[in-house]
Amino acid sequence: MQKESVLFGSCLFIFILHQILENCFHVPVKMVDNYADPLVCMPIILQLVVWERRLLLKDAYYRLPLLHIIGYFILTSLIAELLFPKLSNRFTADSLDVVCYAIGSFVFIAINSYKRSH
């Protein structure tokens, strides 16, 4: 459980730091502005879901099944890259964001030592 907390804390720190730099100090860093948030969002979302399930199910060792992780990845990709851009012109669909969501999901899986079940 230690590694998952480090991953969550690191991703949250990167997200908050990026928001402060971008919105408070108006420091533009093109690649960071475009892809930092999508890269760290899946580990943050997935870890919050794990903690919510552990609390509700009263199971301190609960782990998200791989199928659920894939489902959250697909749902996040569809909402953020298809639905939001259709609802508002403030959002832009970007296929590289989906790649970032995938990388974040894989990092979450790797850090949490998921193994394929046969």
NULOSE-963498 format. One line per 5 residues: their letters; for each residue x, y, z of N, C-alpha, C, CB. Coordinates in nm, 4 decimals. Glycine has a CB too. Layout:
// NULOSE-963498
a) X/Y/Z/X/Y/Z/X/Y/Z/X/Y/Z  ...
// end
This chain:
// NULOSE-963498
mqkes) 0.0815/-0.1201/0.0000/0.0000/0.0000/0.0000/0.0855/0.1260/0.0000/-0.0926/0.0001/0.1198  0.2118/0.1142/0.0371/0.3008/0.2291/0.0408/0.3233/0.2874/-0.0984/0.4337/0.1902/0.1029  0.3486/0.2002/-0.1972/0.3757/0.2475/-0.3334/0.2556/0.3198/-0.3926/0.4150/0.1306/-0.4232  0.1351/0.2704/-0.3634/0.0166/0.3351/-0.4194/-0.0022/0.4746/-0.3618/-0.1078/0.2506/-0.3931  0.0325/0.4938/-0.2358/0.0230/0.6263/-0.1748/0.1267/0.7216/-0.2338/0.0409/0.6164/-0.0230
vlfgs) 0.2462/0.6706/-0.2611/0.3508/0.7527/-0.3232/0.3074/0.7937/-0.4635/0.4859/0.6759/-0.3283  0.2517/0.7003/-0.5399/0.2039/0.7328/-0.6741/0.0943/0.8384/-0.6678/0.1523/0.6067/-0.7450  -0.0032/0.8178/-0.5804/-0.1130/0.9128/-0.5672/-0.0604/1.0501/-0.5267/-0.2157/0.8626/-0.4645  0.0252/1.0548/-0.4252/0.0802/1.1816/-0.3783/0.1617/1.2522/-0.4849/0.1654/1.1591/-0.2564  0.2409/1.1766/-0.5586/0.3225/1.2345/-0.6661/0.2346/1.2922/-0.7764/0.4174/1.1287/-0.7245
clfif) 0.1348/1.2166/-0.8173/0.0449/1.2636/-0.9231/-0.0349/1.3856/-0.8774/-0.0506/1.1513/-0.9658  -0.0823/1.3829/-0.7539/-0.1571/1.4965/-0.7013/-0.0677/1.6201/-0.6919/-0.2161/1.4627/-0.5634  0.0566/1.6019/-0.6480/0.1520/1.7125/-0.6398/0.1759/1.7729/-0.7782/0.2854/1.6646/-0.5786  0.1976/1.6887/-0.8790/0.2205/1.7368/-1.0161/0.0979/1.8127/-1.0661/0.2531/1.6186/-1.1114  -0.0206/1.7581/-1.0405/-0.1438/1.8234/-1.0842/-0.1588/1.9605/-1.0196/-0.2651/1.7361/-1.0513
ilhqi) -0.1439/1.9676/-0.8882/-0.1614/2.0943/-0.8158/-0.0538/2.1950/-0.8567/-0.1568/2.0707/-0.6629  0.0717/2.1501/-0.8657/0.1802/2.2386/-0.9072/0.1530/2.2956/-1.0462/0.3144/2.1637/-0.9057  0.1086/2.2100/-1.1377/0.0779/2.2569/-1.2724/-0.0340/2.3601/-1.2708/0.0395/2.1396/-1.3619  -0.1389/2.3354/-1.1926/-0.2506/2.4301/-1.1855/-0.2057/2.5649/-1.1291/-0.3638/2.3724/-1.0995  -0.1223/2.5617/-1.0265/-0.0717/2.6861/-0.9670/0.0146/2.7621/-1.0666/0.0089/2.6562/-0.8392
lencf) 0.1075/2.6917/-1.1314/0.1946/2.7581/-1.2293/0.1149/2.8176/-1.3447/0.2980/2.6597/-1.2836  0.0181/2.7413/-1.3928/-0.0586/2.7840/-1.5094/-0.1579/2.8949/-1.4759/-0.1322/2.6659/-1.5690  -0.2330/2.8784/-1.3661/-0.3438/2.9695/-1.3373/-0.3080/3.0865/-1.2461/-0.4551/2.8930/-1.2758  -0.2133/3.0674/-1.1560/-0.1772/3.1754/-1.0639/-0.0599/3.2582/-1.1146/-0.1439/3.1183/-0.9277  0.0417/3.1889/-1.1655/0.1633/3.2580/-1.2084/0.1729/3.2734/-1.3602/0.2844/3.1838/-1.1577
hvpvk) 0.0774/3.2168/-1.4330/0.0709/3.2272/-1.5789/0.2025/3.1879/-1.6455/0.0334/3.3687/-1.6192  0.2566/3.0746/-1.6002/0.3805/3.0209/-1.6565/0.3420/2.9136/-1.7583/0.4750/2.9623/-1.5438  0.3546/2.9448/-1.8884/0.3183/2.8454/-1.9895/0.4355/2.7518/-2.0217/0.2708/2.9152/-2.1171  0.4073/2.6244/-2.0155/0.5022/2.5221/-2.0606/0.4198/2.4297/-2.1498/0.5719/2.4430/-1.9377  0.4347/2.4467/-2.2806/0.3429/2.3868/-2.3786/0.3148/2.2380/-2.3551/0.3992/2.4046/-2.5168
mvdny) 0.4175/2.1551/-2.3503/0.3958/2.0103/-2.3344/0.3324/1.9787/-2.1991/0.5290/1.9339/-2.3490  0.3750/2.0480/-2.0959/0.3189/2.0249/-1.9622/0.1737/2.0707/-1.9600/0.4014/2.0995/-1.8529  0.1464/2.1875/-2.0185/0.0090/2.2375/-2.0218/-0.0836/2.1427/-2.0964/0.0046/2.3753/-2.0863  -0.0327/2.0811/-2.2022/-0.1169/1.9932/-2.2830/-0.1357/1.8544/-2.2234/-0.0588/1.9802/-2.4195  -0.0320/1.8004/-2.1574/-0.0385/1.6574/-2.1251/-0.0151/1.6197/-1.9794/0.0595/1.5866/-2.2066
adplv) 0.0202/1.7127/-1.8931/0.0435/1.6773/-1.7521/-0.0847/1.6269/-1.6863/0.0982/1.7988/-1.6744  -0.1924/1.7019/-1.7026/-0.3175/1.6629/-1.6368/-0.3706/1.5287/-1.6871/-0.4227/1.7703/-1.6582  -0.3765/1.5053/-1.8192/-0.4209/1.3732/-1.8649/-0.3304/1.2588/-1.8186/-0.4289/1.3722/-2.0153  -0.2013/1.2865/-1.8044/-0.1080/1.1824/-1.7631/-0.1301/1.1403/-1.6176/0.0352/1.2304/-1.7820  -0.1593/1.2365/-1.5312/-0.1733/1.2035/-1.3881/-0.3171/1.1768/-1.3462/-0.1176/1.3156/-1.3039
cmpii) -0.4139/1.2040/-1.4335/-0.5530/1.1912/-1.3891/-0.5947/1.0476/-1.3600/-0.6444/1.2487/-1.4930  -0.5504/0.9505/-1.4405/-0.5941/0.8125/-1.4164/-0.5420/0.7558/-1.2849/-0.5493/0.7240/-1.5301  -0.4138/0.7727/-1.2502/-0.3713/0.7245/-1.1189/-0.4486/0.7910/-1.0039/-0.2223/0.7487/-1.1012  -0.4808/0.9190/-1.0179/-0.5575/0.9887/-0.9133/-0.6985/0.9320/-0.9054/-0.5626/1.1414/-0.9406  -0.7671/0.9244/-1.0184/-0.9051/0.8731/-1.0202/-0.9101/0.7295/-0.9686/-0.9638/0.8800/-1.1631
lqlvv) -0.8220/0.6444/-1.0204/-0.8254/0.5027/-0.9824/-0.7956/0.4840/-0.8341/-0.7252/0.4228/-1.0659  -0.7008/0.5593/-0.7803/-0.6700/0.5447/-0.6376/-0.7849/0.5943/-0.5510/-0.5417/0.6206/-0.6025  -0.8512/0.7017/-0.5918/-0.9683/0.7485/-0.5171/-1.0789/0.6438/-0.5175/-1.0205/0.8801/-0.5761  -1.0981/0.5769/-0.6311/-1.1988/0.4702/-0.6392/-1.1608/0.3556/-0.5458/-1.2131/0.4185/-0.7854  -1.0330/0.3179/-0.5442/-0.9882/0.2104/-0.4546/-1.0161/0.2475/-0.3094/-0.8374/0.1817/-0.4745
werrl) -0.9802/0.3691/-0.2699/-1.0030/0.4103/-0.1306/-1.1517/0.4149/-0.0965/-0.9400/0.5473/-0.1051  -1.2344/0.4593/-0.1928/-1.3793/0.4615/-0.1701/-1.4325/0.3198/-0.1506/-1.4519/0.5300/-0.2881  -1.3880/0.2263/-0.2337/-1.4338/0.0872/-0.2229/-1.3852/0.0239/-0.0921/-1.3839/0.0044/-0.3437  -1.2608/0.0527/-0.0536/-1.2087/-0.0011/0.0723/-1.2922/0.0472/0.1898/-1.0618/0.0390/0.0919  -1.3318/0.1724/0.1853/-1.4127/0.2292/0.2924/-1.5522/0.1677/0.2942/-1.4221/0.3809/0.2771
llkda) -1.6176/0.1636/0.1786/-1.7540/0.1124/0.1724/-1.7621/-0.0383/0.1944/-1.8150/0.1470/0.0397  -1.6653/-0.1102/0.1426/-1.6664/-0.2562/0.1548/-1.5980/-0.3055/0.2819/-1.5994/-0.3183/0.0345  -1.5379/-0.2117/0.3552/-1.4647/-0.2449/0.4785/-1.3598/-0.3543/0.4518/-1.5636/-0.2915/0.5892  -1.2865/-0.3345/0.3425/-1.1823/-0.4276/0.3009/-1.0553/-0.3477/0.2742/-1.2256/-0.5091/0.1743  -0.9643/-0.3488/0.3698/-0.8426/-0.2678/0.3620/-0.7498/-0.3106/0.2484/-0.7681/-0.2752/0.4932
yyrlp) -0.7710/-0.4288/0.1913/-0.6825/-0.4797/0.0872/-0.7497/-0.4870/-0.0500/-0.6321/-0.6163/0.1259  -0.8639/-0.4213/-0.0638/-0.9365/-0.4238/-0.1912/-0.8492/-0.3692/-0.3031/-1.0671/-0.3426/-0.1811  -0.8541/-0.4364/-0.4185/-0.7859/-0.3900/-0.5400/-0.8856/-0.3897/-0.6535/-0.6628/-0.4794/-0.5748  -0.8770/-0.2876/-0.7360/-0.9654/-0.2820/-0.8525/-0.9331/-0.3958/-0.9482/-0.9527/-0.1461/-0.9245  -1.0329/-0.4677/-0.9942/-1.0076/-0.5674/-1.0978/-0.9580/-0.4984/-1.2258/-1.1361/-0.6504/-1.1264
llhii) -0.8749/-0.5687/-1.3021/-0.8210/-0.5116/-1.4256/-0.9322/-0.4659/-1.5207/-0.7316/-0.6137/-1.4957  -1.0401/-0.5413/-1.5265/-1.1507/-0.5046/-1.6136/-1.2111/-0.3698/-1.5727/-1.2581/-0.6135/-1.6114  -1.2164/-0.3420/-1.4431/-1.2683/-0.2137/-1.3948/-1.1734/-0.1000/-1.4344/-1.2875/-0.2170/-1.2407  -1.0431/-0.1264/-1.4247/-0.9444/-0.0252/-1.4639/-0.9608/0.0080/-1.6119/-0.7998/-0.0744/-1.4350  -0.9764/-0.0940/-1.6933/-0.9983/-0.0724/-1.8370/-1.1274/0.0055/-1.8599/-1.0033/-0.2074/-1.9125
gyfil) -1.2308/-0.0287/-1.7843/-1.3587/0.0428/-1.7946/-1.3460/0.1898/-1.7580/-1.4621/-0.0225/-1.7053  -1.2747/0.2197/-1.6501/-1.2541/0.3602/-1.6122/-1.1719/0.4341/-1.7180/-1.1839/0.3692/-1.4749  -1.0731/0.3671/-1.7757/-0.9935/0.4272/-1.8831/-1.0826/0.4622/-2.0028/-0.8800/0.3311/-1.9267  -1.1657/0.3669/-2.0444/-1.2541/0.3898/-2.1592/-1.3547/0.5004/-2.1279/-1.3280/0.2597/-2.1978  -1.4145/0.4955/-2.0101/-1.5138/0.5962/-1.9705/-1.4522/0.7360/-1.9662/-1.5738/0.5610/-1.8332
tslia) -1.3344/0.7483/-1.9065/-1.2662/0.8772/-1.8994/-1.2332/0.9280/-2.0396/-1.1379/0.8658/-1.8151  -1.1839/0.8393/-2.1250/-1.1501/0.8789/-2.2619/-1.2725/0.9274/-2.3380/-1.0859/0.7625/-2.3362  -1.3823/0.8544/-2.3265/-1.5041/0.8930/-2.3981/-1.5600/1.0256/-2.3479/-1.6097/0.7842/-2.3845  -1.5655/1.0412/-2.2158/-1.6208/1.1645/-2.1588/-1.5326/1.2844/-2.1911/-1.6368/1.1508/-2.0069  -1.4017/1.2705/-2.1657/-1.3110/1.3846/-2.1801/-1.2804/1.4188/-2.3257/-1.1822/1.3565/-2.1074
ellfp) -1.2775/1.3191/-2.4133/-1.2338/1.3453/-2.5504/-1.3467/1.3468/-2.6530/-1.1335/1.2431/-2.5905  -1.4640/1.2984/-2.6175/-1.5778/1.3040/-2.7094/-1.6911/1.3914/-2.6565/-1.6298/1.1641/-2.7359  -1.7356/1.3642/-2.5346/-1.8515/1.4353/-2.4801/-1.8197/1.5818/-2.4478/-1.9013/1.3646/-2.3545  -1.7163/1.6076/-2.3672/-1.6852/1.7451/-2.3274/-1.6632/1.8378/-2.4469/-1.5621/1.7463/-2.2395  -1.5863/1.7969/-2.5495/-1.5695/1.8864/-2.6650/-1.7004/1.9150/-2.7399/-1.4693/1.8264/-2.7611
klsnr) -1.7950/1.8215/-2.7363/-1.9243/1.8452/-2.8013/-2.0110/1.9406/-2.7194/-1.9982/1.7124/-2.8226  -1.9933/1.9386/-2.5863/-2.0754/2.0223/-2.4990/-2.0226/2.1654/-2.4868/-2.0839/1.9598/-2.3619  -1.8915/2.1830/-2.5055/-1.8331/2.3159/-2.4856/-1.7128/2.3349/-2.5773/-1.7916/2.3358/-2.3380  -1.7001/2.4549/-2.6309/-1.5845/2.4833/-2.7155/-1.4590/2.5126/-2.6321/-1.6149/2.6017/-2.8076  -1.4715/2.5117/-2.5018/-1.3552/2.5279/-2.4136/-1.2719/2.3999/-2.4077/-1.4005/2.5674/-2.2722
ftads) -1.3283/2.2884/-2.4556/-1.2586/2.1600/-2.4552/-1.2213/2.1217/-2.5978/-1.3461/2.0497/-2.3902  -1.1063/2.0580/-2.6115/-1.0576/2.0142/-2.7411/-1.0260/1.8651/-2.7343/-0.9325/2.0958/-2.7842  -1.0768/1.7911/-2.8290/-1.0443/1.6485/-2.8362/-0.8999/1.6325/-2.8832/-1.1421/1.5735/-2.9318  -0.8267/1.5457/-2.8172/-0.6859/1.5229/-2.8514/-0.6556/1.3753/-2.8285/-0.5898/1.6148/-2.7661  -0.6225/1.3058/-2.9356/-0.5961/1.1623/-2.9238/-0.4743/1.1336/-2.8360/-0.5756/1.1015/-3.0621
ldvvc) -0.3808/1.2283/-2.8262/-0.2660/1.2073/-2.7378/-0.3065/1.2081/-2.5912/-0.1605/1.3139/-2.7624  -0.4171/1.2742/-2.5594/-0.4689/1.2663/-2.4228/-0.5067/1.1225/-2.3886/-0.5907/1.3592/-2.4054  -0.5662/1.0527/-2.4846/-0.6039/0.9124/-2.4636/-0.4785/0.8286/-2.4372/-0.6819/0.8568/-2.5869  -0.3714/0.8581/-2.5095/-0.2436/0.7892/-2.4854/-0.1968/0.8169/-2.3429/-0.1352/0.8345/-2.5883  -0.2110/0.9413/-2.2982/-0.1723/0.9763/-2.1602/-0.2586/0.9027/-2.0579/-0.1837/1.1286/-2.1382
yaigs) -0.3899/0.8932/-2.0840/-0.4774/0.8166/-1.9941/-0.4314/0.6708/-1.9879/-0.6255/0.8246/-2.0414  -0.3938/0.6162/-2.1028/-0.3467/0.4768/-2.1072/-0.2170/0.4607/-2.0285/-0.3258/0.4311/-2.2532  -0.1231/0.5525/-2.0475/0.0033/0.5450/-1.9729/-0.0228/0.5544/-1.8234/0.0998/0.6572/-2.0172  -0.1080/0.6478/-1.7821/-0.1417/0.6604/-1.6402/-0.2055/0.5339/-1.5845/-0.2352/0.7778/-1.6194  -0.2919/0.4715/-1.6642/-0.3552/0.3459/-1.6218/-0.2519/0.2347/-1.6078/-0.4643/0.3040/-1.7219
fvfia) -0.1597/0.2252/-1.7045/-0.0542/0.1235/-1.6983/0.0380/0.1462/-1.5785/0.0277/0.1236/-1.8281  0.0693/0.2714/-1.5503/0.1532/0.3021/-1.4332/0.0809/0.2588/-1.3056/0.1874/0.4546/-1.4274  -0.0484/0.2878/-1.2968/-0.1267/0.2451/-1.1808/-0.1221/0.0931/-1.1654/-0.2727/0.2929/-1.1937  -0.1412/0.0223/-1.2757/-0.1373/-0.1243/-1.2726/0.0007/-0.1728/-1.2298/-0.1740/-0.1829/-1.4107  0.1061/-0.1149/-1.2862/0.2428/-0.1579/-1.2547/0.2782/-0.1317/-1.1084/0.3427/-0.0866/-1.3457
insyk) 0.2436/-0.0146/-1.0586/0.2764/0.0214/-0.9206/0.2010/-0.0683/-0.8219/0.2430/0.1700/-0.8942  0.0807/-0.1042/-0.8595/-0.0016/-0.1874/-0.7708/0.0226/-0.3367/-0.7937/-0.1499/-0.1554/-0.7914  0.1233/-0.3701/-0.8712/0.1680/-0.5097/-0.8931/0.0557/-0.6022/-0.9377/0.2297/-0.5651/-0.7660  -0.0206/-0.5582/-1.0362/-0.1225/-0.6455/-1.0914/-0.0559/-0.7515/-1.1772/-0.2259/-0.5654/-1.1733  -0.1045/-0.8725/-1.1641/-0.0537/-0.9826/-1.2454/-0.1698/-1.0421/-1.3220/0.0168/-1.0907/-1.1579
rsh) -0.1428/-1.0896/-1.4427/-0.2466/-1.1534/-1.5207/-0.2918/-1.2808/-1.4521/-0.1977/-1.1827/-1.6624  -0.4216/-1.2996/-1.4432/-0.4724/-1.4255/-1.3883/-0.5063/-1.5180/-1.5037/-0.5972/-1.4021/-1.2971  -0.4816/-1.6463/-1.4843/-0.5042/-1.7425/-1.5921/-0.6386/-1.8099/-1.5745/-0.3921/-1.8474/-1.5965
// end
